[in-house]
Amino acid sequence: MQIEKGSWVRIHDIVLSPQDRSPNLPEDTKKVPLEMWVKGFLLEDGNIGERVEIETITGRRVAGTLLEANPHYDHDFGKFVPEILEIGLQLKKVLWAGENHD
């Protein structure tokens, strides 16, 4: 899939391979590469999976493998927990001593 120059995209690259990482890291961390994911504007037309260069919002130029166009956030804070709601209500009463501070 071809992505046009100037599109907002996300790239990925390996910053350090496991053998290049510091020996002072925890054992499980030393076993995996140091990776980066960066968003920015595509500097030339490119295809998903190709190595491309982007310019970030701050003007930094970064190269990596093109992952997607128009990336979005898809994380959340998990399912509703009724106990946390109750804690919030109790804390409001304690902090404001029953006063109305809506």
C-alpha positions in Angstrom: 0.0 0.0 0.0 1.6 3.3 -1.1 1.5 6.2 1.3 1.9 9.7 0.0 4.7 12.2 0.9 3.5 14.5 3.7 1.2 11.9 5.3 1.2 11.5 9.1 2.7 8.0 9.7 4.3 5.8 12.4 7.7 4.0 11.9 9.6 1.4 13.8 13.4 0.8 14.2 15.8 -1.2 16.3 18.0 1.3 18.2 20.3 -1.3 19.8 20.5 -5.0 19.3 20.7 -7.2 22.4 24.5 -7.7 22.1 25.0 -3.9 21.9 23.0 -3.1 25.1 24.6 -2.2 28.4 25.8 -5.1 30.6 24.3 -3.3 33.6 20.7 -4.0 32.5 18.5 -6.6 34.1 18.9 -10.1 32.5 15.5 -10.1 30.8 16.0 -6.6 29.4 19.5 -7.5 28.0 17.9 -10.3 25.9 15.8 -8.0 23.8 16.6 -5.2 21.4 15.9 -1.5 22.2 13.2 -0.5 19.9 11.6 2.8 18.9 8.3 3.8 17.4 8.0 7.4 16.1 5.3 9.4 14.4 5.9 12.1 11.9 5.4 13.4 8.3 6.6 11.1 5.5 9.3 12.9 3.5 8.9 10.8 0.3 6.2 8.4 -1.0 6.6 5.0 0.6 5.0 1.6 1.1 4.2 -0.2 4.3 7.2 -2.3 5.3 9.7 -0.2 3.5 12.5 1.9 5.1 11.5 5.5 5.0 12.4 8.9 6.6 10.0 11.1 8.5 10.1 14.5 10.1 8.6 14.7 13.6 6.5 17.5 14.9 9.7 18.9 16.6 11.6 18.9 13.2 13.7 15.9 13.9 14.4 13.6 10.9 14.2 9.9 11.7 14.4 6.7 9.6 12.7 3.4 10.1 10.3 0.8 8.7 6.9 2.3 7.7 4.2 0.7 9.8 1.0 2.7 9.2 -0.6 5.9 8.0 -2.7 8.1 10.2 -1.9 6.2 13.4 -4.2 6.6 16.4 -4.2 5.8 20.1 -5.9 2.5 20.9 -5.1 2.0 24.5 -7.4 2.6 27.5 -7.4 2.4 31.2 -9.1 -1.0 31.5 -12.6 -2.0 32.6 -14.7 -0.1 35.1 -13.9 -0.8 38.7 -16.7 0.1 41.1 -14.4 0.1 44.1 -12.3 2.9 42.6 -15.5 5.0 42.0 -16.4 4.6 45.7 -12.9 5.5 46.8 -13.1 8.7 44.7 -16.4 9.7 46.3 -15.1 9.0 49.8 -11.9 11.0 49.1 -13.9 13.9 47.9 -15.9 14.0 51.1 -12.7 13.8 53.2 -10.8 16.5 51.2 -13.7 19.0 51.0 -15.2 18.2 54.5 -18.6 17.9 53.1 -18.6 21.3 51.3 -20.0 21.6 47.8 -17.1 21.9 45.4 -18.5 20.7 42.1 
